[in-house]
Structure formats: structure tokens, C-alpha cells
Amino acid sequence: MSQAVEYNYVVVGAGTAGSVLTARLSEDGGARVLLLEAGGPEVPEAMPTPPAWPRLLGTASDWGDRTTGQAPTGTPVSGNTNATLYGIAERAAGFVSRKGA
């Protein structure tokens, strides 16, 4: 059985804000900070290449989210890939601009 570990702070999300917040909190040498992020250490080949994001659809990196109906069509937009790797969400989403169909 593993031993319980206590932290002063738990930060959920290793994107830009979560990483900066964790860095700032850890500047206090007496604070124990845990940074949590979904996913694993493996980086799919398409992940670092923003134009290749469609290749991530339907993979383990795609959370399968759908939006609500979008004006003016009223239809949801699928294929909004959210990365499940450490700090990669901004890289995957920040370079992609899609207009609703």
C-alpha cells in the first residue's frame, strides 16, 4: 500500500496558467506543490505540428467534445480536439481557427 503524501497546493491543468502558477507557488521552498494534467508522457507524431491536428481526431488524444448549436446554423461543431498531454493544450488549440459550418 502506498503512503499518503500531503501538499500545500494542488494545481489542476498544466497549460500556460497552471504552469506559471505552479512555478510561482514552488518558489516558496517550504511549499509542496502538485501539478496535475490529463494524459501520459507519449506525444503522438501529429501533436507538435498544428496543421496536423485533424489526425488526432478519434485517437486517445481526442476527448470527443462537441459544442452546443452554433449560430447561424444551430448545429454543433465536433472535432474540437483537446490535448491530453502535459501543457500541450495551447499548442494544439492556439494555432487552429475554425469557423462553424
N, CA, C and O atoms as CSV, one atom per row, in Angstrom:
chain,resi,resn,atom,element,x,y,z
A,1,MET,N,N,0.844,-1.172,0.000
A,1,MET,CA,C,0.000,0.000,0.000
A,1,MET,C,C,0.894,1.240,0.000
A,1,MET,O,O,1.892,1.290,0.718
A,2,SER,N,N,0.535,2.229,-0.798
A,2,SER,CA,C,1.352,3.430,-0.879
A,2,SER,C,C,1.054,4.371,0.289
A,2,SER,O,O,-0.026,4.338,0.879
A,3,GLN,N,N,2.011,5.183,0.593
A,3,GLN,CA,C,1.897,6.131,1.691
A,3,GLN,C,C,1.265,7.428,1.192
A,3,GLN,O,O,1.571,7.875,0.087
A,4,ALA,N,N,0.392,8.033,1.986
A,4,ALA,CA,C,-0.253,9.284,1.609
A,4,ALA,C,C,0.770,10.420,1.613
A,4,ALA,O,O,1.629,10.499,2.491
A,5,VAL,N,N,0.659,11.287,0.623
A,5,VAL,CA,C,1.535,12.455,0.529
A,5,VAL,C,C,0.662,13.692,0.655
A,5,VAL,O,O,-0.408,13.768,0.051
A,6,GLU,N,N,1.107,14.639,1.424
A,6,GLU,CA,C,0.342,15.872,1.611
A,6,GLU,C,C,0.994,17.013,0.841
A,6,GLU,O,O,2.217,17.119,0.762
A,7,TYR,N,N,0.137,17.866,0.272
A,7,TYR,CA,C,0.591,19.034,-0.489
A,7,TYR,C,C,-0.060,20.286,0.075
A,7,TYR,O,O,-1.179,20.242,0.587
A,8,ASN,N,N,0.648,21.399,-0.024
A,8,ASN,CA,C,0.064,22.682,0.360
A,8,ASN,C,C,-0.855,23.205,-0.736
A,8,ASN,O,O,-1.859,23.863,-0.460
A,9,TYR,N,N,-0.501,22.907,-1.977
A,9,TYR,CA,C,-1.276,23.386,-3.125
A,9,TYR,C,C,-1.396,22.267,-4.158
A,9,TYR,O,O,-0.452,21.510,-4.383
A,10,VAL,N,N,-2.567,22.175,-4.778
A,10,VAL,CA,C,-2.782,21.273,-5.897
A,10,VAL,C,C,-3.284,22.126,-7.057
A,10,VAL,O,O,-4.330,22.765,-6.950
A,11,VAL,N,N,-2.549,22.140,-8.158
A,11,VAL,CA,C,-2.921,22.907,-9.341
A,11,VAL,C,C,-3.371,21.896,-10.400
A,11,VAL,O,O,-2.644,20.958,-10.726
A,12,VAL,N,N,-4.573,22.102,-10.926
A,12,VAL,CA,C,-5.117,21.198,-11.940
A,12,VAL,C,C,-5.032,21.878,-13.296
A,12,VAL,O,O,-5.655,22.917,-13.516
A,13,GLY,N,N,-4.262,21.295,-14.204
A,13,GLY,CA,C,-4.105,21.841,-15.549
A,13,GLY,C,C,-2.710,22.403,-15.739
A,13,GLY,O,O,-2.338,23.382,-15.092
A,14,ALA,N,N,-1.936,21.791,-16.623
A,14,ALA,CA,C,-0.549,22.200,-16.850
A,14,ALA,C,C,-0.402,23.038,-18.108
A,14,ALA,O,O,0.642,23.023,-18.759
A,15,GLY,N,N,-1.455,23.767,-18.443
A,15,GLY,CA,C,-1.346,24.710,-19.548
A,15,GLY,C,C,-0.519,25.908,-19.109
A,15,GLY,O,O,0.187,25.845,-18.102
A,16,THR,N,N,-0.605,26.982,-19.849
A,16,THR,CA,C,0.193,28.163,-19.547
A,16,THR,C,C,-0.063,28.678,-18.135
A,16,THR,O,O,0.878,28.855,-17.361
A,17,ALA,N,N,-1.324,28.918,-17.795
A,17,ALA,CA,C,-1.651,29.479,-16.479
A,17,ALA,C,C,-1.285,28.524,-15.352
A,17,ALA,O,O,-0.706,28.940,-14.349
A,18,GLY,N,N,-1.619,27.245,-15.509
A,18,GLY,CA,C,-1.309,26.278,-14.465
A,18,GLY,C,C,0.186,26.130,-14.238
A,18,GLY,O,O,0.632,26.001,-13.098
A,19,SER,N,N,0.952,26.148,-15.304
A,19,SER,CA,C,2.403,26.023,-15.183
A,19,SER,C,C,3.028,27.238,-14.514
A,19,SER,O,O,3.917,27.107,-13.672
A,20,VAL,N,N,2.556,28.421,-14.893
A,20,VAL,CA,C,3.082,29.647,-14.277
A,20,VAL,C,C,2.711,29.691,-12.799
A,20,VAL,O,O,3.550,30.009,-11.956
A,21,LEU,N,N,1.459,29.374,-12.483
A,21,LEU,CA,C,1.019,29.371,-11.092
A,21,LEU,C,C,1.837,28.374,-10.273
A,21,LEU,O,O,2.252,28.688,-9.157
A,22,THR,N,N,2.069,27.194,-10.805
A,22,THR,CA,C,2.860,26.187,-10.109
A,22,THR,C,C,4.286,26.673,-9.880
A,22,THR,O,O,4.845,26.486,-8.799
A,23,ALA,N,N,4.866,27.289,-10.887
A,23,ALA,CA,C,6.226,27.816,-10.745
A,23,ALA,C,C,6.283,28.871,-9.639
A,23,ALA,O,O,7.196,28.867,-8.813
A,24,ARG,N,N,5.307,29.766,-9.632
A,24,ARG,CA,C,5.290,30.813,-8.602
A,24,ARG,C,C,5.124,30.222,-7.208
A,24,ARG,O,O,5.830,30.610,-6.277
A,25,LEU,N,N,4.189,29.281,-7.065
A,25,LEU,CA,C,3.956,28.673,-5.754
A,25,LEU,C,C,5.169,27.894,-5.275
A,25,LEU,O,O,5.444,27.857,-4.075
A,26,SER,N,N,5.892,27.276,-6.184
A,26,SER,CA,C,7.044,26.468,-5.791
A,26,SER,C,C,8.270,27.317,-5.464
A,26,SER,O,O,9.274,26.786,-4.989
A,27,GLU,N,N,8.206,28.619,-5.708
A,27,GLU,CA,C,9.318,29.495,-5.321
A,27,GLU,C,C,9.487,29.524,-3.806
A,27,GLU,O,O,10.575,29.803,-3.302
A,28,ASP,N,N,8.403,29.235,-3.080
A,28,ASP,CA,C,8.461,29.127,-1.625
A,28,ASP,C,C,9.014,27.738,-1.325
A,28,ASP,O,O,8.312,26.742,-1.499
A,29,GLY,N,N,10.250,27.663,-0.882
A,29,GLY,CA,C,10.898,26.385,-0.643
A,29,GLY,C,C,10.189,25.499,0.365
A,29,GLY,O,O,10.424,24.291,0.389
A,30,GLY,N,N,9.331,26.065,1.196
A,30,GLY,CA,C,8.626,25.282,2.191
A,30,GLY,C,C,7.306,24.718,1.708
A,30,GLY,O,O,6.679,23.926,2.411
A,31,ALA,N,N,6.869,25.114,0.512
A,31,ALA,CA,C,5.568,24.670,-0.008
A,31,ALA,C,C,5.735,23.419,-0.859
A,31,ALA,O,O,6.671,23.309,-1.652
A,32,ARG,N,N,4.808,22.476,-0.679
A,32,ARG,CA,C,4.749,21.284,-1.539
A,32,ARG,C,C,3.623,21.523,-2.532
A,32,ARG,O,O,2.475,21.737,-2.144
A,33,VAL,N,N,3.965,21.484,-3.828
A,33,VAL,CA,C,3.012,21.802,-4.884
A,33,VAL,C,C,2.883,20.597,-5.813
A,33,VAL,O,O,3.883,20.029,-6.253
A,34,LEU,N,N,1.638,20.216,-6.104
A,34,LEU,CA,C,1.365,19.130,-7.037
A,34,LEU,C,C,0.689,19.706,-8.271
A,34,LEU,O,O,-0.314,20.409,-8.150
A,35,LEU,N,N,1.218,19.422,-9.450
A,35,LEU,CA,C,0.632,19.855,-10.717
A,35,LEU,C,C,0.058,18.629,-11.415
A,35,LEU,O,O,0.786,17.687,-11.727
A,36,LEU,N,N,-1.254,18.645,-11.661
A,36,LEU,CA,C,-1.942,17.524,-12.313
A,36,LEU,C,C,-2.320,17.882,-13.738
A,36,LEU,O,O,-2.773,18.994,-14.010
A,37,GLU,N,N,-2.132,16.930,-14.647
A,37,GLU,CA,C,-2.543,17.103,-16.035
A,37,GLU,C,C,-3.008,15.757,-16.564
A,37,GLU,O,O,-2.454,14.718,-16.206
A,38,ALA,N,N,-4.016,15.777,-17.406
A,38,ALA,CA,C,-4.529,14.545,-18.013
A,38,ALA,C,C,-3.536,14.032,-19.041
A,38,ALA,O,O,-2.726,14.792,-19.571
A,39,GLY,N,N,-3.604,12.747,-19.316
A,39,GLY,CA,C,-2.792,12.170,-20.378
A,39,GLY,C,C,-1.509,11.563,-19.877
A,39,GLY,O,O,-1.254,11.492,-18.675
A,40,GLY,N,N,-0.721,11.133,-20.808
A,40,GLY,CA,C,0.519,10.453,-20.484
A,40,GLY,C,C,1.711,11.123,-21.131
A,40,GLY,O,O,1.579,12.168,-21.768
A,41,PRO,N,N,2.876,10.520,-20.967
A,41,PRO,CA,C,4.097,11.142,-21.477
A,41,PRO,C,C,4.320,10.959,-22.981
A,41,PRO,O,O,5.164,11.641,-23.562
A,42,GLU,N,N,3.578,10.051,-23.618
A,42,GLU,CA,C,3.780,9.812,-25.047
A,42,GLU,C,C,3.186,10.961,-25.863
A,42,GLU,O,O,2.057,11.384,-25.613
A,43,VAL,N,N,3.935,11.457,-26.825
A,43,VAL,CA,C,3.472,12.542,-27.692
A,43,VAL,C,C,3.217,11.972,-29.084
A,43,VAL,O,O,4.156,11.545,-29.755
A,44,PRO,N,N,1.943,11.958,-29.534
A,44,PRO,CA,C,1.663,11.476,-30.886
A,44,PRO,C,C,2.409,12.300,-31.927
A,44,PRO,O,O,2.659,13.488,-31.724
A,45,GLU,N,N,2.760,11.675,-33.029
A,45,GLU,CA,C,3.538,12.330,-34.079
A,45,GLU,C,C,2.894,13.629,-34.558
A,45,GLU,O,O,3.607,14.583,-34.869
A,46,ALA,N,N,1.560,13.689,-34.626
A,46,ALA,CA,C,0.870,14.873,-35.138
A,46,ALA,C,C,0.787,16.004,-34.113
A,46,ALA,O,O,0.499,17.139,-34.491
A,47,MET,N,N,1.026,15.735,-32.845
A,47,MET,CA,C,0.796,16.732,-31.797
A,47,MET,C,C,1.615,18.011,-31.956
A,47,MET,O,O,1.033,19.088,-31.825
A,48,PRO,N,N,2.910,17.975,-32.226
A,48,PRO,CA,C,3.679,19.217,-32.298
A,48,PRO,C,C,3.492,19.998,-33.597
A,48,PRO,O,O,4.063,21.078,-33.750
A,49,THR,N,N,2.708,19.476,-34.529
A,49,THR,CA,C,2.521,20.116,-35.827
A,49,THR,C,C,1.091,20.634,-35.932
A,49,THR,O,O,0.191,19.863,-36.263
A,50,PRO,N,N,0.853,21.930,-35.658
A,50,PRO,CA,C,-0.514,22.451,-35.621
A,50,PRO,C,C,-1.378,22.102,-36.833
A,50,PRO,O,O,-2.535,21.733,-36.632
A,51,PRO,N,N,-0.895,22.194,-38.083
A,51,PRO,CA,C,-1.776,21.857,-39.203
A,51,PRO,C,C,-2.181,20.375,-39.246
A,51,PRO,O,O,-3.110,20.013,-39.969
A,52,ALA,N,N,-1.503,19.527,-38.489
A,52,ALA,CA,C,-1.794,18.096,-38.494
A,52,ALA,C,C,-2.860,17.717,-37.474
A,52,ALA,O,O,-3.123,16.529,-37.285
A,53,TRP,N,N,-3.485,18.693,-36.809
A,53,TRP,CA,C,-4.434,18.371,-35.739
A,53,TRP,C,C,-5.575,17.451,-36.172
A,53,TRP,O,O,-6.047,16.678,-35.338
A,54,PRO,N,N,-6.053,17.483,-37.428
A,54,PRO,CA,C,-7.136,16.546,-37.778
A,54,PRO,C,C,-6.749,15.076,-37.601
A,54,PRO,O,O,-7.619,14.232,-37.388
A,55,ARG,N,N,-5.455,14.763,-37.687
A,55,ARG,CA,C,-5.022,13.376,-37.494
A,55,ARG,C,C,-5.200,12.915,-36.053
A,55,ARG,O,O,-5.124,11.717,-35.782
A,56,LEU,N,N,-5.436,13.841,-35.121
A,56,LEU,CA,C,-5.635,13.481,-33.722
A,56,LEU,C,C,-7.095,13.117,-33.421
A,56,LEU,O,O,-7.384,12.541,-32.372
A,57,LEU,N,N,-8.010,13.449,-34.332
A,57,LEU,CA,C,-9.422,13.151,-34.109
A,57,LEU,C,C,-9.630,11.642,-34.032
A,57,LEU,O,O,-9.124,10.891,-34.867
A,58,GLY,N,N,-10.377,11.211,-33.027
A,58,GLY,CA,C,-10.666,9.802,-32.855
A,58,GLY,C,C,-9.532,8.999,-32.242
A,58,GLY,O,O,-9.620,7.774,-32.162
A,59,THR,N,N,-8.465,9.668,-31.805
A,59,THR,CA,C,-7.354,8.978,-31.146
A,59,THR,C,C,-7.494,9.139,-29.635
A,59,THR,O,O,-8.438,9.770,-29.159
A,60,ALA,N,N,-6.574,8.581,-28.897
A,60,ALA,CA,C,-6.577,8.714,-27.437
A,60,ALA,C,C,-6.369,10.168,-27.003
A,60,ALA,O,O,-6.676,10.518,-25.863
A,61,SER,N,N,-5.855,11.014,-27.892
A,61,SER,CA,C,-5.650,12.421,-27.556
A,61,SER,C,C,-6.903,13.266,-27.732
A,61,SER,O,O,-6.920,14.426,-27.320
A,62,ASP,N,N,-7.930,12.725,-28.322
A,62,ASP,CA,C,-9.183,13.444,-28.599
A,62,ASP,C,C,-10.209,13.103,-27.524
A,62,ASP,O,O,-10.591,11.943,-27.369
A,63,TRP,N,N,-10.650,14.105,-26.791
A,63,TRP,CA,C,-11.624,13.866,-25.733
A,63,TRP,C,C,-13.031,13.708,-26.301
A,63,TRP,O,O,-13.953,13.366,-25.560
A,64,GLY,N,N,-13.217,13.948,-27.596
A,64,GLY,CA,C,-14.518,13.744,-28.227
A,64,GLY,C,C,-15.564,14.779,-27.841
A,64,GLY,O,O,-16.761,14.496,-27.884
A,65,ASP,N,N,-15.131,15.957,-27.470
A,65,ASP,CA,C,-16.080,17.016,-27.090
A,65,ASP,C,C,-16.874,17.506,-28.289
A,65,ASP,O,O,-16.375,17.508,-29.415
A,66,ARG,N,N,-18.109,17.921,-28.046
A,66,ARG,CA,C,-18.940,18.569,-29.052
A,66,ARG,C,C,-19.445,19.863,-28.445
A,66,ARG,O,O,-19.731,19.920,-27.249
A,67,THR,N,N,-19.555,20.879,-29.244
A,67,THR,CA,C,-20.086,22.147,-28.764
A,67,THR,C,C,-21.609,22.116,-28.821
A,67,THR,O,O,-22.200,21.172,-29.346
A,68,THR,N,N,-22.229,23.139,-28.286
A,68,THR,CA,C,-23.676,23.291,-28.441
A,68,THR,C,C,-23.939,23.890,-29.823
A,68,THR,O,O,-23.003,24.258,-30.533
A,69,GLY,N,N,-25.218,23.985,-30.200
A,69,GLY,CA,C,-25.566,24.540,-31.504
A,69,GLY,C,C,-24.941,25.913,-31.726
A,69,GLY,O,O,-24.935,26.756,-30.829
A,70,GLN,N,N,-24.421,26.124,-32.918
A,70,GLN,CA,C,-23.729,27.372,-33.246
A,70,GLN,C,C,-24.581,28.225,-34.187
A,70,GLN,O,O,-25.172,27.720,-35.141
A,71,ALA,N,N,-24.630,29.504,-33.905
A,71,ALA,CA,C,-25.351,30.431,-34.784
A,71,ALA,C,C,-24.500,30.626,-36.037
A,71,ALA,O,O,-23.278,30.664,-35.899
A,72,PRO,N,N,-25.026,30.749,-37.201
A,72,PRO,CA,C,-26.440,30.748,-37.542
A,72,PRO,C,C,-26.989,29.376,-37.900
A,72,PRO,O,O,-28.177,29.267,-38.203
A,73,THR,N,N,-26.167,28.312,-37.878
A,73,THR,CA,C,-26.637,27.014,-38.353
A,73,THR,C,C,-27.428,26.232,-37.317
A,73,THR,O,O,-28.276,25.416,-37.678
A,74,GLY,N,N,-27.166,26.465,-36.038
A,74,GLY,CA,C,-27.821,25.709,-34.987
A,74,GLY,C,C,-27.276,24.309,-34.818
A,74,GLY,O,O,-27.797,23.538,-34.012
A,75,THR,N,N,-26.233,23.963,-35.564
A,75,THR,CA,C,-25.657,22.629,-35.459
A,75,THR,C,C,-24.408,22.652,-34.586
A,75,THR,O,O,-23.669,23.637,-34.574
A,76,PRO,N,N,-24.178,21.566,-33.859
A,76,PRO,CA,C,-22.963,21.522,-33.045
A,76,PRO,C,C,-21.729,21.325,-33.910
A,76,PRO,O,O,-21.809,20.804,-35.023
A,77,VAL,N,N,-20.605,21.742,-33.390
A,77,VAL,CA,C,-19.333,21.551,-34.061
A,77,VAL,C,C,-18.619,20.414,-33.351
A,77,VAL,O,O,-18.434,20.469,-32.135
A,78,SER,N,N,-18.221,19.399,-34.076
A,78,SER,CA,C,-17.471,18.299,-33.472
A,78,SER,C,C,-16.020,18.426,-33.890
A,78,SER,O,O,-15.667,19.256,-34.728
A,79,GLY,N,N,-15.206,17.609,-33.305
A,79,GLY,CA,C,-13.793,17.598,-33.681
A,79,GLY,C,C,-12.995,18.709,-33.054
A,79,GLY,O,O,-11.973,19.116,-33.608
A,80,ASN,N,N,-13.426,19.217,-31.914
A,80,ASN,CA,C,-12.632,20.201,-31.183
A,80,ASN,C,C,-11.654,19.436,-30.319
A,80,ASN,O,O,-11.937,19.144,-29.157
A,81,THR,N,N,-10.516,19.115,-30.878
A,81,THR,CA,C,-9.559,18.263,-30.185
A,81,THR,C,C,-8.952,18.997,-29.011
A,81,THR,O,O,-8.366,20.069,-29.158
A,82,ASN,N,N,-9.102,18.403,-27.849
A,82,ASN,CA,C,-8.426,18.875,-26.649
A,82,ASN,C,C,-7.295,17.915,-26.376
A,82,ASN,O,O,-7.503,16.704,-26.306
A,83,ALA,N,N,-6.121,18.437,-26.224
A,83,ALA,CA,C,-4.976,17.581,-25.989
A,83,ALA,C,C,-5.032,16.995,-24.592
A,83,ALA,O,O,-5.566,17.613,-23.671
A,84,THR,N,N,-4.486,15.814,-24.438
A,84,THR,CA,C,-4.434,15.177,-23.132
A,84,THR,C,C,-2.987,14.920,-22.744
A,84,THR,O,O,-2.668,13.895,-22.143
A,85,LEU,N,N,-2.120,15.854,-23.092
A,85,LEU,CA,C,-0.711,15.727,-22.763
A,85,LEU,C,C,-0.260,16.972,-22.025
A,85,LEU,O,O,-0.833,18.046,-22.205
A,86,TYR,N,N,0.734,16.838,-21.219
A,86,TYR,CA,C,1.244,17.917,-20.388
A,86,TYR,C,C,1.494,19.204,-21.173
A,86,TYR,O,O,2.333,19.244,-22.074
A,87,GLY,N,N,0.755,20.253,-20.818
A,87,GLY,CA,C,0.986,21.580,-21.360
A,87,GLY,C,C,0.797,21.736,-22.845
A,87,GLY,O,O,1.299,22.700,-23.424
A,88,ILE,N,N,0.103,20.837,-23.478
A,88,ILE,CA,C,0.024,20.841,-24.934
A,88,ILE,C,C,-1.247,21.515,-25.428
A,88,ILE,O,O,-1.365,21.793,-26.621
A,89,ALA,N,N,-2.202,21.784,-24.543
A,89,ALA,CA,C,-3.497,22.316,-24.980
A,89,ALA,C,C,-3.352,23.609,-25.772
A,89,ALA,O,O,-4.003,23.777,-26.803
A,90,GLU,N,N,-2.507,24.523,-25.302
A,90,GLU,CA,C,-2.345,25.778,-26.025
A,90,GLU,C,C,-1.723,25.547,-27.395
A,90,GLU,O,O,-2.081,26.220,-28.362
A,91,ARG,N,N,-0.803,24.611,-27.484
A,91,ARG,CA,C,-0.153,24.343,-28.749
A,91,ARG,C,C,-1.162,23.762,-29.741
A,91,ARG,O,O,-1.158,24.127,-30.917
A,92,ALA,N,N,-2.022,22.863,-29.270
A,92,ALA,CA,C,-2.980,22.219,-30.169
A,92,ALA,C,C,-4.101,23.173,-30.558
A,92,ALA,O,O,-4.526,23.192,-31.713
A,93,ALA,N,N,-4.580,23.962,-29.607
A,93,ALA,CA,C,-5.725,24.821,-29.874
A,93,ALA,C,C,-5.337,26.217,-30.341
A,93,ALA,O,O,-6.089,26.860,-31.074
A,94,GLY,N,N,-4.170,26.687,-29.922
A,94,GLY,CA,C,-3.788,28.066,-30.179
A,94,GLY,C,C,-3.482,28.376,-31.628
A,94,GLY,O,O,-3.504,29.541,-32.026
A,95,PHE,N,N,-3.200,27.369,-32.419
A,95,PHE,CA,C,-2.849,27.599,-33.810
A,95,PHE,C,C,-3.974,27.263,-34.760
A,95,PHE,O,O,-3.812,27.366,-35.976
A,96,VAL,N,N,-5.113,26.863,-34.222
A,96,VAL,CA,C,-6.209,26.408,-35.054
A,96,VAL,C,C,-7.374,27.374,-34.933
A,96,VAL,O,O,-7.830,27.672,-33.830
A,97,SER,N,N,-7.839,27.847,-36.035
A,97,SER,CA,C,-9.022,28.701,-36.065
A,97,SER,C,C,-10.024,28.080,-37.002
A,97,SER,O,O,-9.763,27.916,-38.194
A,98,ARG,N,N,-11.199,27.729,-36.445
A,98,ARG,CA,C,-12.228,27.094,-37.270
A,98,ARG,C,C,-13.493,27.908,-37.187
A,98,ARG,O,O,-13.855,28.400,-36.118
A,99,LYS,N,N,-14.151,28.047,-38.285
A,99,LYS,CA,C,-15.459,28.675,-38.305
A,99,LYS,C,C,-16.512,27.593,-38.339
A,99,LYS,O,O,-16.318,26.556,-38.973
A,100,GLY,N,N,-17.624,27.821,-37.665
A,100,GLY,CA,C,-18.714,26.841,-37.680
A,100,GLY,C,C,-19.215,26.603,-39.082
A,100,GLY,O,O,-19.222,27.513,-39.911
A,101,ALA,N,N,-19.632,25.384,-39.351
A,101,ALA,CA,C,-20.097,25.042,-40.697
A,101,ALA,C,C,-21.456,25.648,-40.976
A,101,ALA,O,O,-22.003,25.464,-42.063
